[in-house]
Structures are given as C-alpha cells and as structure tokens.
Amino acid sequence: DSSTSRGLGDVYKRQILIQAAVGLSFVLLSLIGTHFLGPKQSKAQNRKNESFECGIEVEGNARTPFSVKYFLTAVLFVLFDIEIVFFYPYAVNFREFGVAGFLAVLTFVAVFFLAFIYVWKRGALDWDK
C-alpha cells in the first residue's frame, strides 16, 4: 500500500514537471517568436510613433520625475486598504471567535494604529513639505 502511494507521488511530480516545462517552453517560444515575426520599425516609423496630443507639439520629456510623495501615498493607501480585507473574516464569524478573537483583532488594530501614528508623525501625510 505504501508503494502505491509513493508511486502516485512520483506520478504527480512528473505531471507537475511536464506542465512546468510546457509553460516555460510556451513563454520562451512566444518571446522568441515575436522577435522574429513581429513588425520591424524603421526610422520613418519613429517619427510616426511620437506622442501627439490634440495637434499640440510635444514639449519636453514625458518621463519627468515625480515626487516620491505620490508613490509613498499609494503604498500607504494599499497598506491601510488591505487592512480592511482582514476584518471581513472576523466580521462574519465574530461570535465564534469569542474573547480570544476579539483580543486578536484588537491587537491587529493596535499595530496598524501605531503604524498610522508613526507615518503621521514622520510627515508622510503632509503634502506641504
């Protein structure tokens, strides 16, 4: 019986390896194929592919650096927004979790509240700086 279960494990490993090889070969074939089969750009097409907005000529470079505040705000938003996702299981099953669950969620909230206070004190939420 143990040899049968060991044999099934080998079959599953082999199937996973085959699927990984097929997936990797598809990716490699796609990357190489697009290089050879895709359109070739000439210098005349470079002018054609330039940015054009409502008939106004382009001024400067579109790749101007942004303040890190925008990215920091985005990361903080995602961090504190994901926090809300973790409240859903507690909200659905709060009676089953009892006091221990309440204390765990209270600890979770306290950690995020301390993080919020830290971010606020460090000035990450001040737009005037």
C-alpha positions in Angstrom: 0.0 0.0 0.0 2.8 2.4 0.8 4.5 1.6 -2.5 1.2 2.6 -4.3 1.1 6.0 -2.5 4.8 6.6 -3.2 4.1 5.7 -6.9 1.3 8.2 -7.0 3.6 10.9 -5.6 6.1 10.2 -8.4 3.3 10.5 -11.0 2.2 13.8 -9.6 5.8 15.2 -9.5 6.2 14.1 -13.1 3.0 15.7 -14.1 3.9 19.0 -12.4 7.3 18.9 -14.1 5.8 18.3 -17.5 3.3 21.1 -17.0 6.0 23.5 -15.9 8.2 22.6 -18.9 5.2 23.1 -21.3 4.5 26.5 -19.7 8.1 27.6 -19.8 8.5 26.5 -23.4 5.4 28.4 -24.4 6.8 31.6 -22.8 10.2 31.2 -24.5 8.6 30.3 -27.8 6.3 33.4 -27.6 9.2 35.7 -26.7 11.4 34.4 -29.5 8.6 34.2 -32.0 7.5 37.8 -31.5 11.1 39.0 -32.1 11.3 37.2 -35.5 7.6 37.5 -36.6 6.8 41.0 -35.2 6.9 44.2 -37.2 10.3 45.8 -37.8 10.5 49.6 -37.1 12.3 51.9 -39.4 13.5 55.4 -38.8 10.5 56.8 -40.7 8.1 55.0 -38.3 9.8 56.5 -35.3 8.5 60.0 -36.3 5.1 58.4 -36.9 5.0 56.9 -33.4 5.8 60.1 -31.5 3.3 61.4 -29.0 0.7 63.6 -30.5 -2.0 65.3 -28.3 -4.7 67.4 -29.9 -2.4 68.9 -32.5 -0.1 70.4 -30.0 3.6 69.7 -30.4 5.4 67.8 -27.7 7.3 70.0 -25.2 10.0 68.3 -23.1 10.2 64.7 -22.0 7.2 62.7 -20.7 9.5 60.9 -18.3 9.8 63.8 -15.8 10.5 62.6 -12.3 7.6 62.7 -9.8 7.9 63.4 -6.1 8.3 60.3 -4.0 5.3 61.6 -2.0 2.9 60.2 -4.7 4.4 56.8 -4.6 4.5 56.8 -0.8 0.9 57.8 -0.6 0.0 55.0 -3.0 1.8 52.4 -0.9 0.3 53.7 2.3 -3.2 53.6 0.7 -2.7 50.0 -0.3 -1.3 49.0 3.1 -4.2 50.5 5.0 -6.7 49.4 2.5 -5.6 45.8 2.7 -6.0 46.0 6.4 -9.8 46.2 5.8 -9.7 42.9 3.9 -8.6 41.1 7.1 -11.6 42.4 9.0 -14.0 40.5 6.8 -13.5 37.1 8.3 -13.8 38.5 11.8 -17.0 40.4 10.9 -18.5 37.2 9.5 -17.5 34.9 12.5 -17.1 37.3 15.4 -19.4 35.2 17.7 -17.4 32.1 17.1 -14.1 33.7 17.8 -15.2 34.8 21.3 -13.0 36.9 23.5 -9.7 35.4 22.2 -10.7 36.5 18.6 -11.7 40.0 19.9 -8.3 40.4 21.6 -6.5 39.2 18.4 -8.4 41.7 16.3 -7.8 44.4 18.9 -4.0 43.7 18.7 -4.2 43.8 14.9 -5.9 47.2 15.0 -3.4 48.5 17.6 -0.5 47.5 15.4 -1.9 49.3 12.4 -2.9 52.3 14.6 0.6 52.6 15.8 1.9 52.4 12.2 -0.6 55.1 11.3 0.6 57.3 14.1 4.3 56.7 13.1 3.5 57.6 9.5 1.7 60.7 10.6 4.5 61.8 12.9 7.1 61.2 10.2 5.2 63.7 8.0 4.3 61.2 5.2 0.8 62.6 5.1 1.8 66.3 4.9 1.5 67.5 1.4 3.1 70.9 2.1 6.6 69.6 2.7 
